Amino acid sequence: MNDEKRTGITGSLLKGVTRKSVEALARSFGIQPNDRAWVTMDVGASLAGVSIKVATEFFRVVPEVAQHLENEDLRQWAEVGRRIALDNAEEANQFFHTSAQTLASVPVHLRTQLIALCGKQIVLSPSTALSTFYTAPKTIEKLGESEATDKLFNIAVAVANRSVKHSTEVLAAAPNAIAALTQLEANFAYQNPTIIKQALELAENFANRTGATAAEFLSALGEGLSFIKTSGEARLLYEQTSSFLERGGATALQYFRAAKSVMEQSDAASFEKWNFVTKRVAEEGNALVYDFLKLTPKVMSALSANQRRIIGAKQRTPEHSLAVIKSVLEMTEELADNSVYVALECFKSAPRALAAASLEQFQAWARAGAGLHRQDRRRAQAYYALESKSSQESLRAARGGLALESISHLLRLYVEGLTGRELAIAPLGAVPDESRITDGQTIHLPAMIAEFGSLEDDFRLYKVLAAHAAGQIEFGTRDVGSSPLRAALQDVDEFFSSQDESQSRMVDSEEVEIPEDYIPRKRLRPTLVEEHFDAADFKLVLSRFPNPGLATRIFTTLENGRIDYRLRKSYRGIRRDLNFVRARLIDNRPPVTSLPVDQLLYELLFQITLCGGVIDPVARKAYGEIIGEFHRIIEQCIYHEESSVADTLVATKRVYALLQSPRNEENTEAETDDKEQADEKNESDDSQESSGDQQQQAVEKQQSQTNPFNQWTEETDDTLPDETEMLSEMLQAERPEQDLQEGDQAFFYDEWDRELGDYRAKWCRVIQRENRRGMRDFVEQVRARYSGVISSIKHQFQMLRPESLRKIKGELDGEEFDLQAVIDRHVDLRTTGRPTDRVYIRRIRRERDVAVSFLLDMSSSTARTITRHPNQPYTRPGQKIIDIEKQGLVLMSEALEAVGDAYSISGFTSEGRRNVKYFIVKQFGERYTPEVERRIGGITYHNNTRLGAAIRHCAAQLEKQSARTKLLIILSDGRPYDHDYGDSRYAREDTKMALRQAKTQGMTPFCITIDRDSEAELKDLYGEVGYTIIDDIMSLPERLPGIYRRLTT
């Protein structure tokens, strides 16, 4: 092609460009061979159709770029630019302008792969392709020019065939993966110099199999492989992972992660046992083995963390941790020979069981259930899942110790004598974290303590924990709206608002790099108004901190220290017991110098606050400055006789600011440099220790319920910790727990399982909340509609009121003679010779002593409309069942107000066993006010009918009443039903058991229903306690008072 022809073609393509420029461009690529010149012309023509400016830049740079690329790569590179131009011409111009420089920085043998990768990415995401192209030199620099780098780019290309996004993640994860593999290969070069090659071949298999999981596999490699002790272990890990690829990339990836966690925290023998169990589980199907593999790292971390609880913080060693894990895996392997499902329940529940018992006690509990699978696999699963009551009792029996149940009355008297207040005692397991000590009336303590092997010492510990919990109530931890709290709220808010303004100024002045997801903290915290100050409590103040979780952790430690100080000052007689517990706390603290930096400062604060000072003299010397600051804050804010929760909050602010200050971070890092250098030789061992904090968090919730010392250190954050996933959730769909609303209280109840022949312990969560307010007009309309009926009912019920004094004739003693009896006595004396001595009249005060709870079914089925005139739906419309029931409640309230009986009104609905809603309409002792009337008006239908749990909670409230006669009246339109009830027989048997329990507790349950179609089932359900079926639901309001009158007379 001659110069004139090139110039002519170029000019025709670049219309509008000066001839001089066209001639210059034509000459610039004129030195290229004809085949490449034609490629250039062909691509240039397509670019000119998109943008003349981009095409011009292309012609300008192509001679230089052509020096780095072959014809086909050149065409692919130009195509990438063309597609970018379709989206953004400026981006395309920049791409062509920088291409020569970028490609020059990429090794020759990698350029084809880079262009191929970008070519695949550009189809779906131009921005991804550009990012890959621009960052390639830096990525290659990190990886180094090696065979491994070639392999990684090939893997990225293979992944891009399936997922553009994950192809970029491959290159992002590659440097860390290569670094970890290089270190591992260096360790075993004399044994196996191909560790990197084997790992990348496995990554390539992932890429060819599923694509996306290859990036995750490389990320998992990059997390570290220092736990591998021999090249044989590495080869075994790769081979076993590769074998699971046949089951899919996701399953193989989960296997790799799970195997890593087992290898990292156990030995070769334990890994072999775990591998055996894994293969047995795999025989049951992919879904089950996937969930088991996903669960394994959590269980392993929790088991490792449990060593702190089992053997004490100071004496723990890797050998003890291995013994725990090995024992659990041995039991799991043994059970897997007979039933995989039973084995998995044992494996899954081991951390919870070990959080409540020693290793020997766990083994005794596990062996006690070993024979159950031969009788009933379902019972065995419930046993090892710690769901059945017999399982929990077996674990407690293995553990021994002092049960709260046996001494609760003594502790109640002790607390009353200590504080002068009547407080109830309840076990911790009966309520979740967020409901503890919220009403100021109940102290929650561990159900069992077995810390010392001595009942006397265990009782001393119970006394201290009870006193400490009572102290939280007496010394105002839960105060609301006090002047000091209002001041603390203002102080904290102003302090962090000033920090927000400083941060905003830095952002505005571009002194700091702004993250893409940056949101000013002012927008995350609403402006304080007077209502906030009226409701000021410690939770509200903590929510004003930039990091409420960190603030809560600090506050918890400081507030427990304040309570401890106030107890010592106010009740000197308890000092000896407090010192006894403090000594135990000191014995259980870990060495400060062995902790990671992120845990070290919290441990120092804990020891200063609750242990009387930092225990380790080496730590006191090494961290003297921060220790001195902590001491000053605590002494100024907390250690005085009138200290309040507001003082603790001010101290929290100061400690928070101290921990967040850059100077403190630099000092802490400097102070730990020497220790890190000294421990370098033991780095691999220390890496296991440094993961202790994460492991501890995995069982934090369970330990807080069983380890009494954690009652002083547990966090009071409103959010619930995530629990270990349960196998039952793998096998059946279950509604997740709903978050609690402000003012909610949660209670846990057992549920009867007829097939197990046992209770499922704490199976149902009942959420108690005040019913929403409706219109008071509803009650007024009922009164107007039934005015005559209400007058009649009131008159009838007033007749039930006892007279103030009633004459009782025929008594052996009394205030006066019964003249008729005296006459009869003389007659008998003369006729029969056997006269009676009952000739007196006695006047006694006789009171009606009745308490009744009305439990209303608020399920969706009560939304049905009932009418007596189905052929006249518009002129004579019907009413919803729920509205008819509400009318009955209004009439009953009027009647009960007339007779003076104590009564409560509640409703219930459910969405699975963890979300049983219990709505308070009127409580015992609450007056029948317009507020109650509005709550009656607000009653409406919701979801399902988990009747057993609602009955148990209602009975628990009714049991607290001192009345001689206690009635529990249930208004329901049918049979119990819920999502996860299983078969209807299960629901009926649980409801029957709940009614039976109420009856044995001295109550009279009675059910009013309208479901005539299932009378046989209702007779089976309620036959033991009594029921009535109302055929005409429209008559319920008039009939309800009559039913009640018959039950109480």
Residue pairs with C-beta under 8 A, 6 or more apart in sequence:
1 30
1 34
1 37
1 38
3 26
3 27
3 30
6 26
6 29
6 30
6 37
7 22
7 23
7 26
9 41
10 22
10 25
10 26
10 41
10 44
10 59
11 17
11 19
11 22
13 41
13 44
13 45
13 48
13 55
14 21
14 22
14 25
14 48
14 52
14 55
14 56
14 59
15 52
16 52
17 52
17 56
21 56
25 56
25 59
25 60
28 59
28 60
28 62
28 63
29 37
29 40
29 59
29 62
29 63
29 66
30 37
31 63
32 40
32 63
32 66
35 71
36 66
36 71
36 74
39 71
39 74
39 75
40 59
40 62
40 66
40 74
42 75
43 58
43 74
43 75
43 78
43 79
43 82
44 55
44 58
44 59
44 62
46 82
47 54
47 55
47 58
47 78
47 81
47 82
47 85
48 55
50 82
50 85
50 86
50 89
50 92
51 85
51 89
51 92
53 89
53 93
54 81
54 85
54 89
54 92
54 93
54 96
57 93
57 96
57 97
58 78
58 81
58 96
60 96
61 96
61 97
61 99
61 100
62 74
62 78
64 100
65 74
65 77
65 96
65 99
65 100
65 103
66 74
67 100
68 100
68 103
68 104
68 108
68 111
69 77
69 103
69 111
69 115
70 112
73 111
73 112
73 115
76 115
76 116
76 119
77 99
77 115
77 118
79 119
79 122
80 95
80 115
80 118
80 119
80 122
80 129
80 133
81 92
81 95
81 96
81 99
82 92
83 122
83 123
83 126
83 129
84 91
84 92
84 95
84 122
84 126
84 129
84 130
85 91
85 92
87 126
88 126
91 126
91 130
95 130
95 133
98 134
99 133
102 133
102 134
102 136
102 137
103 111
105 136
105 137
105 140
106 114
106 136
106 137
106 140
107 140
107 145
109 150
110 136
110 140
110 149
110 150
110 153
113 150
113 153
113 154
113 156
113 157
114 132
114 133
114 136
114 153
116 157
117 132
117 153
117 156
117 157
117 160
117 167
118 129
118 132
118 133
119 129
120 157
120 160
120 161
120 164
120 167
121 128
121 129
121 132
121 160
121 164
121 167
121 168
122 129
123 164
124 164
125 164
125 165
128 164
128 165
128 167
128 168
131 168
132 167
132 168
132 171
135 171
139 171
139 174
139 175
140 149
142 174
142 175
142 178
143 149
143 152
143 174
143 175
143 178
144 178
147 197
148 178
148 181
148 196
148 197
148 200
151 200
151 203
151 204
152 170
152 171
152 174
152 178
152 200
152 203
153 171
154 204
155 170
155 200
155 203
155 204
155 207
155 214
156 167
156 168
156 170
156 171
157 167
158 204
158 207
158 208
158 211
158 214
159 166
159 167
159 170
159 207
159 211
159 212
159 214
159 215
160 167
161 211
162 210
162 211
162 212
163 211
163 212
166 211
166 212
166 214
166 215
167 215
169 215
169 216
169 219
170 207
170 214
170 215
170 218
172 215
173 215
173 218
173 219
173 221
173 222
174 218
175 222
176 219
176 221
176 222
176 223
177 199
177 203
177 218
177 219
177 221
177 222
178 196
179 222
180 221
180 222
180 223
180 224
180 225
181 195
181 196
181 199
181 221
181 225
182 196
183 225
183 226
184 195
184 225
184 226
184 228
184 234
185 192
185 193
185 195
185 196
188 195
188 230
188 231
188 234
191 230
191 231
191 232
192 231
192 234
192 235
195 231
195 234
198 234
198 235
198 238
199 221
199 238
202 217
202 238
202 241
202 242
203 214
203 217
203 218
203 221
204 214
205 242
205 245
206 213
206 214
206 217
206 245
206 249
206 252
206 253
207 214
209 245
209 248
209 249
209 252
210 248
210 249
210 250
211 249
212 249
213 249
213 250
213 252
213 253
214 249
216 253
217 253
217 256
220 253
220 256
220 257
220 260
223 260
224 687
225 234
225 260
226 683
226 684
226 687
227 260
227 263
227 264
227 684
227 687
227 688
228 234
228 237
228 263
233 263
233 268
237 256
237 259
237 260
237 263
240 255
240 259
240 275
241 252
241 255
241 256
241 259
242 252
244 251
244 252
244 255
244 282
245 252
247 282
247 286
247 289
248 286
250 290
251 286
251 289
251 290
251 293
254 290
254 293
254 294
255 278
255 293
257 293
257 297
258 278
258 293
258 294
258 296
258 297
259 271
259 274
259 275
260 297
261 296
261 297
261 300
261 301
262 270
262 271
262 274
262 296
262 300
263 271
264 300
264 688
265 300
265 301
265 303
265 304
265 321
265 325
265 688
266 274
266 300
266 322
266 325
266 326
266 329
267 322
267 326
269 326
270 322
270 325
270 326
270 329
273 326
273 329
273 330
273 332
273 333
274 296
274 329
274 332
276 333
276 336
277 329
277 332
277 333
277 336
277 343
277 347
278 289
278 292
278 293
280 336
280 340
280 343
281 288
281 289
281 292
281 336
281 340
281 344
282 289
283 340
284 340
284 341
287 730
288 340
288 344
288 730
291 725
291 727
291 730
292 344
294 725
295 347
295 348
295 724
295 725
295 727
298 698
298 724
298 725
299 347
299 348
299 350
299 351
299 724
300 325
301 691
301 694
301 695
301 698
302 351
302 695
302 698
302 699
302 724
303 321
303 324
303 325
303 328
303 350
303 351
303 354
304 321
304 324
304 325
304 691
304 692
304 695
305 351
305 692
305 695
305 696
305 697
305 698
305 699
306 324
306 351
306 354
306 355
306 699
307 316
307 320
307 321
307 324
308 316
308 590
308 692
308 696
309 354
309 355
309 699
309 703
309 707
310 320
310 324
310 354
310 358
310 359
311 320
312 587
312 588
313 588
313 589
313 590
314 587
314 588
314 589
314 590
314 591
318 685
318 688
323 359
324 354
324 359
327 359
327 362
327 363
328 346
328 347
328 350
328 354
328 362
329 347
331 346
331 350
331 363
331 366
332 343
332 344
332 346
332 347
332 350
333 343
334 343
334 370
335 342
335 343
335 346
335 370
335 373
335 384
336 343
338 373
338 374
339 373
339 377
339 380
341 377
341 381
341 727
342 372
342 373
342 377
342 380
342 381
342 384
344 727
345 380
345 381
345 383
345 384
345 385
345 727
346 366
346 369
346 384
348 385
348 724
348 725
348 726
348 727
349 384
349 385
349 386
350 362
351 698
351 699
351 702
351 724
352 386
352 699
352 702
352 724
353 362
353 365
353 366
353 386
353 395
354 362
355 699
355 702
355 703
355 706
355 707
356 395
356 399
356 448
356 702
356 706
357 365
357 395
357 398
357 399
358 399
361 395
361 398
361 399
361 400
362 398
364 398
365 391
365 394
365 395
365 398
366 384
368 394
368 398
369 380
369 383
369 384
369 391
369 394
372 379
372 380
372 383
373 380
376 755
376 756
378 755
378 756
379 388
379 755
379 756
379 757
379 758
381 727
382 388
382 391
382 753
382 756
382 758
382 760
383 390
383 391
383 394
384 391
385 391
385 726
385 727
385 728
386 392
386 395
386 761
387 728
387 760
387 761
387 763
388 753
388 756
388 758
388 759
388 760
388 761
389 750
389 758
389 759
389 760
389 761
390 758
391 761
392 761
396 403
396 447
396 448
399 448
399 450
400 450
401 448
401 449
401 450
401 451
401 458
402 448
402 449
402 450
402 455
402 458
402 459
402 462
403 447
403 448
404 411
404 425
404 427
404 445
404 446
404 447
404 448
404 449
404 462
405 427
405 447
407 459
407 462
408 425
411 425
411 443
411 445
411 462
411 463
411 466
412 422
412 423
412 424
412 425
414 463
414 466
414 467
415 421
415 423
415 425
415 443
415 466
415 467
415 470
416 422
416 423
418 467
418 470
418 571
418 574
419 470
419 473
419 474
421 470
421 473
421 474
422 441
423 441
423 442
423 443
423 470
423 473
424 441
424 442
424 443
425 442
425 443
425 445
425 466
426 442
426 443
426 444
426 445
427 444
427 445
427 446
427 447
428 436
428 444
428 445
428 446
428 447
428 704
428 705
428 711
429 447
429 705
429 748
429 762
430 444
430 747
430 748
430 762
431 444
431 745
431 746
431 747
431 748
432 720
432 746
432 748
432 765
433 701
433 704
433 714
433 716
433 720
433 721
434 718
434 720
434 740
434 746
435 745
435 746
435 747
436 444
437 443
437 444
437 469
437 472
437 473
437 477
437 478
438 478
438 745
439 745
440 473
440 478
443 466
443 469
443 470
443 473
444 469
445 462
445 465
445 466
445 469
445 708
445 711
446 465
446 705
446 706
446 707
446 708
446 711
448 706
449 458
449 461
449 462
449 708
450 458
451 457
451 458
451 461
451 584
451 708
452 458
452 461
457 580
460 577
460 580
460 581
461 580
461 581
461 584
461 708
462 708
463 574
463 577
464 574
464 577
464 578
464 580
464 581
465 708
465 711
467 567
467 571
467 574
467 577
468 560
468 563
468 564
468 567
468 711
468 712
469 711
471 563
471 564
471 566
471 567
472 478
472 559
472 563
475 562
475 563
475 566
475 644
475 645
476 482
476 644
476 645
477 538
477 559
477 563
477 645
478 537
478 538
478 645
479 485
479 537
479 644
479 645
480 535
480 536
480 537
481 533
481 534
481 535
481 536
481 537
482 536
482 644
482 646
484 644
484 645
484 646
484 647
485 536
485 537
485 538
485 541
485 644
485 645
485 646
485 649
486 533
486 536
487 646
488 536
488 541
488 646
488 649
488 650
489 528
489 532
489 533
489 536
489 540
489 541
489 544
490 528
490 533
491 650
491 653
492 541
492 544
492 545
492 649
492 650
492 653
493 525
493 528
493 544
495 653
495 657
496 521
496 525
496 544
496 545
496 546
497 522
499 546
500 520
500 521
500 522
503 520
503 521
504 520
504 522
506 512
507 514
507 518
507 520
521 546
525 543
525 544
532 540
538 555
538 559
538 645
538 648
538 649
539 716
539 718
541 649
542 548
542 551
542 552
542 555
542 649
542 652
545 551
545 653
545 656
547 656
548 717
549 717
550 656
550 659
551 652
551 656
552 715
552 716
552 717
553 602
553 715
554 602
554 605
554 652
554 655
554 656
554 659
555 648
555 649
555 652
555 716
556 713
556 714
556 715
556 716
557 602
557 605
557 606
557 609
557 610
557 713
558 605
558 609
558 634
558 638
558 648
558 651
558 652
558 655
559 645
559 648
560 609
560 610
560 712
560 713
561 609
561 610
561 634
561 638
562 638
562 643
562 645
562 647
562 648
564 578
564 609
564 610
564 712
565 638
565 639
565 643
566 641
566 643
567 574
567 578
568 574
568 575
568 578
569 641
581 709
582 610
582 611
582 612
584 709
585 610
585 611
585 709
585 712
586 611
586 615
588 709
589 603
589 606
589 607
589 611
589 615
590 603
591 616
591 619
592 600
592 603
592 604
592 607
592 614
592 615
592 616
592 619
592 623
593 616
593 618
593 619
593 622
593 675
594 689
595 603
596 690
596 693
597 668
597 669
597 672
598 693
599 692
599 693
600 623
600 668
600 672
601 626
601 659
601 668
604 614
604 619
604 623
604 626
604 627
604 630
605 630
605 655
606 713
607 613
607 614
607 615
608 614
608 627
608 630
608 631
608 634
609 634
610 712
610 713
613 620
614 620
614 623
614 627
620 627
622 671
622 675
623 668
623 671
625 667
626 658
626 664
626 667
626 668
629 658
630 655
630 658
633 651
633 654
633 655
633 658
634 651
636 651
637 643
637 647
637 648
637 650
637 651
637 654
638 647
638 648
638 651
640 647
658 664
679 686
697 721
698 724
700 710
700 714
700 721
701 721
701 723
703 710
704 710
704 711
704 714
718 740
720 737
728 734
732 980
733 979
733 980
734 912
734 913
734 914
734 979
734 980
735 911
735 912
735 914
735 915
735 979
735 980
736 914
737 765
737 914
737 915
738 767
738 911
738 914
738 915
740 746
740 767
741 769
743 769
743 770
744 767
744 768
744 769
745 767
745 768
745 769
746 765
746 766
746 767
746 768
747 765
747 766
747 768
747 953
747 956
748 762
748 763
748 764
748 765
748 766
749 762
749 763
749 764
749 766
749 949
749 952
749 953
750 759
750 760
750 761
750 762
750 763
750 764
750 952
751 759
751 760
751 763
751 764
751 913
751 948
751 949
751 990
752 758
752 759
752 760
752 948
752 989
752 990
752 993
752 994
753 759
753 760
753 986
753 990
754 985
754 986
754 989
754 990
755 986
763 913
764 913
764 914
764 916
764 946
764 948
764 949
764 952
765 913
765 914
765 915
765 916
766 916
766 917
766 918
766 949
766 950
766 952
766 953
767 915
767 916
767 917
767 918
768 918
768 920
768 953
769 917
769 918
769 919
769 920
770 919
770 920
770 935
771 907
771 919
771 920
771 921
771 935
771 938
771 939
772 935
772 938
773 931
773 934
773 935
773 937
773 938
774 934
774 935
774 936
774 937
774 938
774 939
774 940
775 934
775 937
775 938
776 930
776 933
776 934
776 937
777 937
778 886
778 890
778 933
778 936
778 937
779 890
779 933
779 936
779 937
782 886
782 887
782 890
782 891
782 1037
783 790
783 890
783 894
785 887
786 887
786 890
786 891
786 1037
786 1038
789 891
789 1037
789 1038
790 891
790 894
793 891
793 894
793 895
793 898
793 1041
794 894
794 895
794 898
796 895
796 1041
796 1045
797 895
797 896
797 898
797 899
797 1041
797 1045
798 898
798 899
800 848
800 899
800 1045
800 1048
800 1049
801 848
801 899
801 900
802 846
802 847
802 848
803 846
804 845
805 843
805 844
805 845
806 843
806 844
806 845
806 846
807 841
807 842
807 843
808 814
808 841
808 842
808 843
808 844
809 818
809 820
809 821
809 841
810 818
810 821
810 838
810 839
810 840
811 838
811 840
811 841
811 842
812 837
812 838
812 840
813 840
813 842
814 840
814 841
814 842
814 843
815 840
815 841
815 842
815 843
816 840
816 841
817 839
817 840
817 841
818 839
818 840
818 841
821 836
821 838
821 839
821 840
822 839
824 836
825 835
825 836
825 837
825 839
826 835
828 834
828 835
828 836
829 835
848 899
848 900
848 901
848 1048
849 963
849 964
849 965
850 901
850 902
850 963
850 964
850 965
850 966
850 967
850 1048
851 901
851 902
851 903
851 924
851 958
851 961
851 963
851 965
851 966
851 967
852 896
852 901
852 902
852 903
852 904
852 966
852 967
852 968
852 969
852 1044
852 1048
853 903
853 904
853 905
853 906
853 954
853 957
853 958
853 967
853 968
853 969
854 889
854 892
854 903
854 904
854 905
854 906
854 969
854 971
855 906
855 907
855 908
855 950
855 951
855 954
855 968
855 969
855 970
855 971
856 885
856 889
856 905
856 906
856 907
856 908
856 921
856 939
856 971
857 885
857 907
857 908
857 945
857 947
857 970
857 971
857 972
857 973
857 974
858 882
858 907
858 908
858 909
858 919
858 939
858 940
858 941
858 942
859 909
859 910
859 941
859 942
859 943
859 944
859 945
859 973
859 977
860 941
860 942
860 943
860 944
861 881
861 941
861 945
861 973
861 974
862 880
862 881
862 882
862 885
862 941
862 973
863 880
863 881
863 882
863 941
864 880
864 881
864 973
865 877
865 878
865 879
865 880
866 878
866 879
866 880
866 881
866 884
866 1033
866 1034
867 873
867 876
867 877
867 878
867 879
868 876
868 878
868 1032
868 1034
869 876
869 878
870 878
879 1034
880 941
881 973
881 1010
881 1033
882 939
882 940
882 941
884 1033
884 1034
884 1036
884 1037
885 939
885 971
885 1036
886 936
886 937
886 939
887 1036
887 1037
888 971
888 1036
888 1037
888 1040
889 905
889 921
889 936
889 939
890 936
890 1037
891 1037
891 1038
891 1040
891 1041
892 903
892 1040
892 1041
892 1044
893 903
893 905
893 922
893 928
893 932
893 936
895 1041
895 1044
896 903
896 1044
897 928
901 1048
902 924
902 925
902 961
902 963
903 922
903 924
904 920
904 921
904 922
904 923
904 924
904 926
904 957
904 958
905 921
905 922
905 932
905 936
906 918
906 919
906 920
906 921
906 954
906 957
907 918
907 919
907 921
907 939
908 916
908 917
908 918
908 919
908 945
908 946
908 947
908 950
908 954
909 916
909 917
909 919
909 941
909 942
909 943
909 944
909 945
910 916
910 917
910 943
910 944
910 945
910 946
910 949
910 950
910 978
911 917
911 943
911 944
911 978
911 979
912 978
912 979
912 980
913 946
913 949
913 978
913 980
916 946
916 949
916 950
916 953
917 942
918 950
918 953
918 954
919 939
920 935
921 932
921 935
921 936
921 939
922 928
922 932
922 935
922 936
924 957
924 960
924 961
926 932
944 977
944 978
944 979
945 972
945 974
945 975
945 976
945 977
945 978
946 976
946 978
946 981
946 987
947 970
947 972
947 976
947 987
947 991
947 994
948 976
948 987
948 990
948 991
948 993
948 994
949 994
951 968
951 970
951 991
951 994
951 995
951 998
951 1005
952 994
952 997
952 998
954 968
955 968
955 994
955 997
955 998
955 1001
955 1003
958 966
958 968
958 998
958 1003
959 966
959 1001
959 1002
959 1003
965 1004
965 1048
966 1002
966 1003
966 1004
967 1003
967 1004
967 1006
967 1044
967 1047
967 1048
968 998
968 1003
968 1004
968 1005
968 1006
969 1005
969 1006
969 1007
969 1008
969 1043
969 1044
969 1047
970 1005
970 1006
970 1007
970 1008
971 1008
971 1009
972 1007
972 1008
972 1009
973 1009
973 1010
973 1011
973 1033
974 1009
974 1010
974 1011
974 1014
975 984
975 987
975 988
975 1011
975 1014
975 1017
975 1018
975 1021
976 987
976 988
976 990
976 991
977 984
977 987
978 987
981 987
988 1017
988 1020
988 1021
991 1021
992 1020
992 1021
992 1024
995 1005
995 1022
995 1024
995 1025
996 1024
996 1025
998 1005
998 1025
999 1005
999 1024
999 1025
1004 1025
1004 1026
1004 1047
1005 1022
1005 1025
1005 1026
1006 1025
1006 1026
1006 1027
1006 1028
1006 1043
1006 1047
1007 1018
1007 1021
1007 1022
1007 1025
1007 1026
1007 1027
1007 1028
1008 1027
1008 1028
1008 1030
1008 1036
1008 1040
1008 1043
1009 1018
1009 1022
1009 1027
1009 1028
1009 1029
1009 1030
1010 1029
1010 1030
1010 1031
1010 1033
1010 1036
1011 1018
1011 1029
1012 1029
1012 1031
1015 1029
1018 1027
1018 1029
1019 1027
1021 1027
1028 1043
1030 1036
1030 1039
